Amino acid sequence: MLNLGVIGTNWITKMFVEAAEQSEAYTLTSVYSRKVETGQAFAPTAKIYTNLSEFFDSGIDVVYIASPNSLHFAQAAQAIQHDLQVIVEKSIFSNPTEYEEIYSLLRDHPKAHLFEATRHVHQPNFKAIEAQVAEMPVVSGGTFVYEKYSSRFDAYLAGEEPNVLTREFSAGALTDLGVYPIYAIVKLFGMPKSSHYFATKLANGADGRGTAILRYDGFDMTAQFGKMATSYQHSELLGQKDTIVIDNIAELNEVQYVDGQGNQTTLSHPLTENPMLAEANDFARIINAPAEYADEYREWLLLSQRVNQVLTDLRKSAGIVFPADH
Ligand SMILES: NC(=O)c1ccc[n+]([C@@H]2O[C@H](COP(=O)([O-])OP(=O)(O)OC[C@H]3O[C@@H](n4cnc5c(N)ncnc54)[C@H](OP(=O)(O)O)[C@@H]3O)[C@@H](O)[C@H]2O)c1
């Protein structure tokens, strides 16, 4: 059983802890929070720490980091220096410079492993899409959509600066929601030849919504995402005569394959389990048998690094600079 420590006490950490416990591979032992009371309210039976070094020394094997994006780098770096297994929420780091530093730390600490928590690409319904794409002789393009009005946009409209809509926290629509379609595209097709992001910016310079185009040999993939409006469009991947239709590229509740004659086949299975269970299982499997799953681990790490590069290229094309870039 892996002793789990968590950083961040919001709902997403609660969901991960539930998934981790359902996997029967982890047990929550330690919580880091800025305030003891917040930690106690989050997990009454865990040990609570307000000092990060003491938290990392508390006997945990694995840390799950779900703090605002800009804090991931320093927290993950410290965890790797403690030879821990490190799971970091998307979007993992602010830019490739941070990623390079983390890579060099990982080289010096071979017992440590690093994972980016991007739940959708671990799910069986995503694997069903991958298997279908592998069968399609031609890909002509596609559009992946994840656009959902955020309650935090209400706060922004009321004059506040919610973390998730500020560049100070390496946040905005692209790194918060755009990362889902971008991850799916890069997982399916690898690094694009070029990319561009047309962003709708808020008054504080962060992106509220936008459209990104990733160019591949012979086809383009479009990602539409945002936090200031809601889209009910499906996502689609176009073959030549056939099409994959996805209800939602992040949630993956329903995936249909429509052949050249219009016949529909359901590729997905109903999602009844915690949506973070598949990734929690994958990470535990690799952590518990690192030699056996070394190739798979390297693939996940490479994917994470590629997405980090694409997100940074997209930001640059839209003129979005994070303080962490300096
Ligand atoms: N995979 C998913 O489906 C999913 C969904 C939502 C979010 N996320 C990711 O999870 C991460 C956290 O997102 P979130 O929306 O939960 O962020 P958040 O509410 O802004 O902050 C998360 C936690 O970090 C701590 N925190 C907040 N502000 C801080 C500050 N200024 N300085 C230091 N610590 C601070 C708080 O914990 P304490 O008060 O206990 O210190 C808080 O519970 C992000 O990387 C996000 O992209 C993933």
PDBQT file of the ligand as one rigid body, heavy atoms in Angstrom, charges set to zero:
ROOT
HETATM    1  N1  LIG A 401      -8.204  16.952 -13.449  1.00  0.00    +0.000 N 
HETATM    2  C1  LIG A 401      -9.263  17.707 -13.246  1.00  0.00    +0.000 C 
HETATM    3  O1  LIG A 401     -10.377  17.365 -13.592  1.00  0.00    +0.000 OA
HETATM    4  C2  LIG A 401      -9.073  19.029 -12.557  1.00  0.00    +0.000 A 
HETATM    5  C3  LIG A 401     -10.182  19.748 -12.124  1.00  0.00    +0.000 A 
HETATM    6  C4  LIG A 401      -9.963  20.935 -11.411  1.00  0.00    +0.000 A 
HETATM    7  C5  LIG A 401      -8.680  21.396 -11.210  1.00  0.00    +0.000 A 
HETATM    8  N2  LIG A 401      -7.628  20.689 -11.674  1.00  0.00    +0.000 N 
HETATM    9  C6  LIG A 401      -6.248  21.156 -11.466  1.00  0.00    +0.000 C 
HETATM   10  O2  LIG A 401      -5.981  21.133 -10.073  1.00  0.00    +0.000 OA
HETATM   11  C7  LIG A 401      -5.143  22.217  -9.711  1.00  0.00    +0.000 C 
HETATM   12  C8  LIG A 401      -5.851  23.051  -8.642  1.00  0.00    +0.000 C 
HETATM   13  O3  LIG A 401      -6.970  23.649  -9.207  1.00  0.00    +0.000 OA
HETATM   14  P1  LIG A 401      -8.063  24.374  -8.294  1.00  0.00    +0.000 P 
HETATM   15  O4  LIG A 401      -9.063  24.944  -9.177  1.00  0.00    +0.000 OA
HETATM   16  O5  LIG A 401      -8.479  23.467  -7.203  1.00  0.00    +0.000 OA
HETATM   17  O6  LIG A 401      -7.140  25.549  -7.721  1.00  0.00    +0.000 OA
HETATM   18  P2  LIG A 401      -7.374  26.525  -6.467  1.00  0.00    +0.000 P 
HETATM   19  O7  LIG A 401      -8.744  26.327  -5.925  1.00  0.00    +0.000 OA
HETATM   20  O8  LIG A 401      -6.984  27.885  -6.894  1.00  0.00    +0.000 OA
HETATM   21  O9  LIG A 401      -6.290  26.018  -5.430  1.00  0.00    +0.000 OA
HETATM   22  C9  LIG A 401      -6.163  24.657  -5.076  1.00  0.00    +0.000 C 
HETATM   23  C10 LIG A 401      -5.608  24.546  -3.670  1.00  0.00    +0.000 C 
HETATM   24  O10 LIG A 401      -4.337  25.186  -3.594  1.00  0.00    +0.000 OA
HETATM   25  C11 LIG A 401      -4.236  25.962  -2.404  1.00  0.00    +0.000 C 
HETATM   26  N3  LIG A 401      -4.109  27.374  -2.810  1.00  0.00    +0.000 N 
HETATM   27  C12 LIG A 401      -5.055  28.187  -3.316  1.00  0.00    +0.000 A 
HETATM   28  N4  LIG A 401      -4.567  29.412  -3.528  1.00  0.00    +0.000 NA
HETATM   29  C13 LIG A 401      -3.288  29.387  -3.166  1.00  0.00    +0.000 A 
HETATM   30  C14 LIG A 401      -2.258  30.349  -3.129  1.00  0.00    +0.000 A 
HETATM   31  N5  LIG A 401      -2.470  31.609  -3.515  1.00  0.00    +0.000 N 
HETATM   32  N6  LIG A 401      -1.050  29.981  -2.664  1.00  0.00    +0.000 NA
HETATM   33  C15 LIG A 401      -0.825  28.712  -2.242  1.00  0.00    +0.000 A 
HETATM   34  N7  LIG A 401      -1.775  27.741  -2.245  1.00  0.00    +0.000 NA
HETATM   35  C16 LIG A 401      -2.988  28.075  -2.703  1.00  0.00    +0.000 A 
HETATM   36  C17 LIG A 401      -5.525  25.746  -1.617  1.00  0.00    +0.000 C 
HETATM   37  O11 LIG A 401      -5.276  24.759  -0.624  1.00  0.00    +0.000 OA
HETATM   38  P3  LIG A 401      -5.072  25.182   0.914  1.00  0.00    +0.000 P 
HETATM   39  O12 LIG A 401      -6.027  26.289   1.207  1.00  0.00    +0.000 OA
HETATM   40  O13 LIG A 401      -5.374  23.929   1.633  1.00  0.00    +0.000 OA
HETATM   41  O14 LIG A 401      -3.630  25.599   1.045  1.00  0.00    +0.000 OA
HETATM   42  C18 LIG A 401      -6.487  25.204  -2.643  1.00  0.00    +0.000 C 
HETATM   43  O15 LIG A 401      -7.366  24.240  -2.145  1.00  0.00    +0.000 OA
HETATM   44  C19 LIG A 401      -4.851  22.990 -10.989  1.00  0.00    +0.000 C 
HETATM   45  O16 LIG A 401      -3.631  22.566 -11.511  1.00  0.00    +0.000 OA
HETATM   46  C20 LIG A 401      -5.998  22.601 -11.898  1.00  0.00    +0.000 C 
HETATM   47  O17 LIG A 401      -5.679  22.687 -13.265  1.00  0.00    +0.000 OA
HETATM   48  C21 LIG A 401      -7.802  19.510 -12.329  1.00  0.00    +0.000 A 
ENDROOT
TORSDOF 0
